[in-house]
Amino acid sequence: MSIVKKYLTDKNIPFTEIENRNEIEIQTEIKGIRCIIRNSRIVNYETYTKIGSYEAKNQSQAYIIKLLERVRNGERLSLNY
């Protein structure tokens, strides 16, 4: 999640980080689209990404950043992407 946090910080995108014993969650909103990224502390590399209506599991941080960049550029992600 450190790469995603660095991306958001570098692009001046405000975000909220929520940590508990089992997972780390980052919440933000880009151009009115709510973005949630969760990373499990129990299962290695298990992630959950929800950007608007798009949902996926187990994506790399680099791919998540590509999705966030597409949203910043005004693109709407669909469930079938």
N, C-alpha and C positions, 0 to 999 in steps of 0.2 A: 504494500500500500504506500510505501514511501515514495515511489516514483509518481504515483497518481497525486499524492499530496504536493510534491514538488511542482508538478505540472500546474495544478490549480493555483498554487502560490505564485509561480512565475507569470501566469496569465492574469493575476489579480482577480481571481474568481473566488468569492467568499464561500466557505464551506464550514460545516459542523462535523466534528469528529466525536463519535461516541464509542467508548471502549468499555467492555466488561470482561469477565473472566473467560468467556467463550469466543468472542468475536470482536472485530473492529469494524465500525461502520462509518462511512463518509456520506454526508448528505449535502447536496447543493442544488441550485436551480440555475439553468442556463437558458436565456431567452424564453422564460416562462415554462420550461420543461424541467420537471423534478427528476433528479438523478440520485440513485442510491447504489452504493457499492459496499458490499460486505465481504469480509475475509475471515474465515474460521481460524481460530487458534488451536482447535482440537485436531482437525483433519488438514494435513498439509496441502496447500495449493487449492483448497476449495473456496471458490468465490461465487458470489451472486451479484449480478448487475441488473439494474432496472433503470432504463432511461426512457421516460414517457411510457409508451405501451410496449416497448421492447424489453424482453427479459431473457437472460441467458445465465448459464452456470459455467464455472471453471474456465474463464478467459484470462489471458495474460494481461499484465498491467499495460503493456505496449498496445494491445488491441483495444483495451478500455479507453486509453488516451486517444486513439484514432476515432473511436465513436464519439467521445466528448468533443473533439475538434470538429467533427462533422456537424454536431449540434450547434457549436459556436458559429459555424458558417451558414446556419439557417436551414440545414437539412432536417427533415423529420424522419426518425427511424421507425420502421414498421416491425411487426412481430415476425415477419418472414425474412428479415434481412439476413 
